[in-house]
Structures are given as C-alpha cells and as structure tokens.
Amino acid sequence: MKKLIITVLTTIMFIGTSAYAGSIQIGTKVSHAFIEADGKEVTTAGTVTGGSANTNTASVDNVATIAGVYAEYSLDSSMWGQDGNEITFGGTYYFGEADVSDKLSSRSETAEDAAGSGSSGSVTYSANAEVQDYINYYVEMPLTGPLFAKLGFSQIDVITKEDADHEGSYGDATLDGVNYGIGIKGMYGPVHLKLAYEATDWDELSLTSSTSNKVTADLDVDEIALSVGYRF
C-alpha cells in the first residue's frame, strides 16, 4: 500500500509541475494527538528470570500536543481548486516525543523459587513506550470551496522503555503508516491557514526481546491539527 501511495504522489507531482506554475508554503503545525495502542506479550518458559510462560494483553492510550514544521508546493489554482486550496504536495516533521500510554504499565508474577519454597515472592515488570521522529509526506486535493482531502505516507520511531533487568531488552522499531484526513484551508494575505482532522493507520509493531519474549501491538494516531504558514 505504501509503495502505491508513493508512486501515485510522485507521478501526479511530476505531471503537474511540468505544466503548471505554483507556489511554496513554509510554516508550523501543532496537533492535538490521540494515541491508542492494543498490545500482546508472550513470554517463554525457561527464558524469563522470575516468572513462567504466559500471555498478557493490554490497551493503552494517551493525549499529547505535538508540533512540527512543514514545507509544501501547490499547483496553480487554474488547474483545480481555488486560491489557497489547490493541489498540494508536502512534508511535515514533528519535534520531540510523546508517551504511548498516560501511565506506566506493570504486572506481577510469582517468582520461580516461590513454588518450591512455598513463599509468596513475586516479580513486578514495568513498561511503556514513546514515539518520536514522526515524518509525514502527503498530497492534498481540493474538494469544494475551502474543503480538501488528504492522503499520505508516514514513518515513526517507537522507543520501548521496559524493565530490562527482568525481561531483557526489546529494542526499538520504525513503523510505516497510511495517513488520511479532511479539513479546510485558505489564504489571509500571504498567510496560509489550515485546520484538519487526520488519522494514521500504522503497520503492526512486532518485537522480540533478548530473552525470546515477543510483543505485538497495533498503534493508531488521530489528530486535530492547525497549520500556519507563509506563501512565497
């Protein structure tokens, strides 16, 4: 799917820019992001210090404000659309990071020596993850008046923050995703304003720890985004 999106964006841009003049916008973007993740961890007997084989599931969420910068190229409005809402190609890079969960996830297991000794010893595992280096490449198509639709390709880094002393390290991963949205935009003098709802459907996260435990997770990000730029 992502290869198809990249091919379509590149083809449209090549055809369009060869025949039509256009304009450039550079600006900042601030998003109120809703992050959700559904995950499953499968631990392996004999490799987990302080526990036994089991399967654990969890659903977590968080709300975060993220900000970035963007650059766009818009075709002339005579091709399609109106001034301030033309066929547009762009890219956004978000700064900083955001936690996937608004709280630290934890669970307790009976320690391996507890069964033989009759003790009630237990081990508590803690984990969370954060996302960073969020990049989005996109095309925006005018629908009617100031209304536009958006389709794009995104990448994001997932940084795990588990209790490696007990379970081993899972490491980090880069996820690809399909981004789509709808919004309104227009010109106010040289200032270009845009307000949109966006959603990104990410590929499944799959990680294996140094102790052979496995984690899979489905990550989704929804945004209410305000963009303010200057047109050259």
N, C-alpha and C positions, 0 to 999 in steps of 0.2 A: 504493500500500500504506500509506504513512504517513498519508494522508488518511482511509483506512478505519479505521486504528487510533485516530486522534484522535477520530473520530466515535463509535466504539464506546465508548471510555473516557468521553467526555462524556455520552453517553446513559445508560450504566449509573450513573454518578455522580449524574446529575440525578434519575433514577427512584428510586435507592436512598436518597439523602439526604433526599428529600421525605417518606419514610415511616418511616425508622428513625433513632434516635439513634445516636451513635457516639463515638469518642474520637480524640484527636490525639497523635501521636508526633513528637518532635523529637530528632535525635541526630546522631552522626557515623558515617561509613562509611570503612573502609580496605580497599582492594583490592590483591591481588597480580595485576597485569595482564600478560598475554602478548600482545604486539603483533606482528603479522605483516603484511607488505606485499609484493605482487608488482607490479613496475612495468616500463614500457617507455618509452623515449625515442626519438623520431625526429627527427634533425637535418636541416636543409635546406641544400642546396648553395648557396653564394653568400652565406649569411647567418651562417655560423659562422666567426668570426675564428680562424684557426689550425687548421682541420680541414675535412673533407669530409662529404657526406651519408652517414649511416649509421643503423642501428637498434641500440639497446643495451637489454638486459633485465637485470633483477636481482631477487633475492628476499632480503629482509632481515627481521630480527626483533629484538625486544628484550624484556626483562623489567623491569618497573618497579613500584614501590609508589606508589599514588596515594591521596589522602584527600579527603574532602568532607563536606558537611553535607546532611541531608535533613529533609523535613517530610512527614508522612503524615496521612491521615484514614481511619479504619477504621469500617466499619458495625458495628452491634451484632451480637454473636455469635449471637443468636437467629435472625438471617436465614440465616446459612450459616457453618459453621466452629465454632471453639471460642475460648475466651478466649485472646487473644494470637495467634490465627491466623484472622483474619476477612477479608472482602473489603476490600481496602485500595487507596487511591489516593494516589500520592505523587510527589515530585520530588527529585532529587539534583543538587547542583552540586559538581564536583571542582575543587580548587585546584591551582595550579601547572601544570607541563607535563612531558611525557615524550618522549624521542627515539624515533623510529620504528625506528632501527637502533642497535645497540650499538657501531657503529664508523662512521667516515666512509667513504662510498663514493667511489671515484675510478677514473678511466680515463685512458689516454694516447692521443693521436692524432698522426700525422705532421703537422708544420706545413705550411701551404700553400706556402711558399717552398722546402721541402725537396726536392720532386720536381724542380724546375728546377735547383736548385743542386747536387743530389747530396749534400746534407748529411743528417745524421741528426737534425735538430732535431725536437722534439716538444712538445706542449702537454698538460698534465695538468689534468683537470677534477675538481673535488671537490664533493660534495653530500650533504646529509642533510635530514631534516625532523623537526619536532616537532609534537606535538598538545597542545592546551590548550583551556580553556573548555568542558569536557565536561559536558553537561547531559543528564539522563535523566528522562523523565516515564513513569509506569508504573501498571499495576494488578496486584495480586497476588490470586490466587484460591486459597482453601484446598482441598486435595485430601482428605487423611485425617490425623487426628491433628495433629502439628506440620508436616506436609509441605505445601508450597504451590508453585504455578507462577506465573511472572511473564511479562508481555508489556508492551512499552513502545516509546516513540519517543525517539530520541537525536539530539543535534547535537554536532559537534566542529569546532574550527578546526584546519586543517593549515597550519603555518608552514614555508615552504621556506627552506633555508639553503644555496643553491648558490653556486658561484664565478661571480658575475655579471660579473666583469671579462672573461671569455672568452665566455660563452654568453648573456648577457642575463638579466634577472630574470624568474622565473616568477610571482612574486606568491604570494598566499595564497588559501585557499578554505575554505568551510564545508560540511561533509558532513552529510547526514541518514542515519540508520540505524534498523533494526529491532532491538530488544533483547528477549531472552527468556532465561529461566532457571528453575532449580528449587532449592529449599532447605528449610530447617527454621527455625522461629521459635517463640518463646513468651515468657511473662511470668515474671519473678522479682521479686515485689513490684511496685513501679512501674517497674522496669527492663525494657525490651523488647530482646531479643537476636535476632539473625538471622544465619544462615550460609548462603551460597548460591553456586552456580556460575551465571555469566551469560556470554552471548555476544552480540556485536553485529555484525550484518552491515551494513556501510556501503555507500552508493552509490559508484559508481566516481568516482575523482578524475580530472579532466581539466583540464590547464593548457597554455597556450601562452605561450612566452616572448616578450620584446620583440624577439628575433631570429627569430621564427616557428618555433622548435623546439617540439615537442609532447611532453607527458608524460601517460601514463595509468597509473593504479595502482588496485589492489584492496586495501583495508585491512580487517583483521579484528582484533577485540579480544576476548579471553577473560579472565574474571576469577574469582578466588576471593575472595569479599567477606564481611567481618564488619561488621555494623551493631550499634551500641549506642545505644539511645535511652531517653527518659523519656516515660511516658504521662501525659497530663493528663486 
